[in-house]
Amino acid sequence: MYSLLIDHLSTAVLQLNRELCIEYLNPSAEMMLEVSRRRIYGQDLASALSEDEASRSALLAAIESGHAFTKREAEITLTTGKTLLCDYNVTPVMGALNITDSLLIELHPRDRMKRISKEDELIANHQTSKELVRGLAHEIKNPLGGIRGAAQLISKVFDDEGLKDYTQVIIEESDRLRDLVDRLLGPRQLPQYKPLNIHRVIERVNQLISVESEGQIKLIRDYDPSIPDIVGDEAQLIQSVLNVMRNAMQALISQQENLEKQITVSTRTLRQFTIGAKRHRLVCRLSIVDNGPGIPENIMKTLFYPMVSGRADGTGLGLSIAQSVIHQHNGIIECNSQPQHTEFNILIPIEKSVTG
């Protein structure tokens, strides 16, 4: 009964014997450490994870002393080479004659909590900016319509062609400002949700990027063909992915280094993955990685805000619109950047429920 309960815990639990060999780990630990318990039972702890030598010595000391301890923000390395930031509790389990028989280790990943906290902040900030833009658009478009209408009336009253040129400038600039406000608000049509293959969306975008870049950029494909269909609006998803990839393309073309310019597009599925406050059984992750100069640190936190751009000729609308579209699909776009490696991850639940 106790084993069944531990198997259903979301906390990763391991049991080690006195020689630090693995006697048990629950499914959460299997998932976190990316190992199979059938193959790892009886093997040394190092076959699943490693830290520094001092941490191993601390585990052996806990066996001898029988004292529990906790370590915060430990960096552990998996056998796959992946590094995790986590807290862990070590509890000695006493056997006969009050001698430590084994160690119980509870692992609490910090990466996931940090990511969830960052996502919550990103979603809240994007929602706030969205409401601000809606209010601003309303305040701009109302008087703008009056200005345009007055210019049209003036143009009809006067016969002087010189004056008509001036009124035409007012009309054209009013239209340009109206179009800018419409772009700030994002897509004007309601999404048309239907099942679709994410790779069809990506290939369409790849085709457009290849034409726009005129062969200057190498596109690398790394797809998981087993990904199920998602439910979404194909046209809007194409626009969203295109905005992200075009951002990467422009960053690559603008850099001066004599390096091979490339964008890697990969797809994977993530199981039991949390986006915002909701945990999803299956999520599609579309990663877009470029080897460009990276995104300036001073705009990273406001990257998805409207009118924020790292380029002098940029409008700052592409990523904001892309994020809005992915939010409508109950997903999110995340970004990590450093020189020669900027990664955008588009995360979309593989579910039927979508936000209208």
Buried (B, 14 or more C-beta within 10 A) or exposed (E): EEEEEBEEEEBBBBBBBBEBBBEBBBBBBBEBBEBEBEEBEEEBBBBBBBBEEEBBEBBEEBBEEEEEBEBEEBEBBBBEEEEBBBBBBBBBEEEEEEEBBBBBBBBBBBEBBEBBEEBEEBBEBBEEBBEEBEEBBEEBBEEBEEBBEBBBEBBEEEEEEEEBEBBEEBBEBBEEBBEBBEBBBBBEEEBEBEEBBBBEBBBBBBEBBBEBBEEEBBBEEEBEEEBEEBBBBBBBBBBBBBBBBBBBBBBBBEBEEEEEBBBBBBBBBBEEBBBBEEEBEBBBBBBBBBBBBBBEEEEEEEBBBBBBBBEEEBBBBBBBBBBBBBBBBBBBBBBEBEEEEBBBBBBBBBBEEBEE
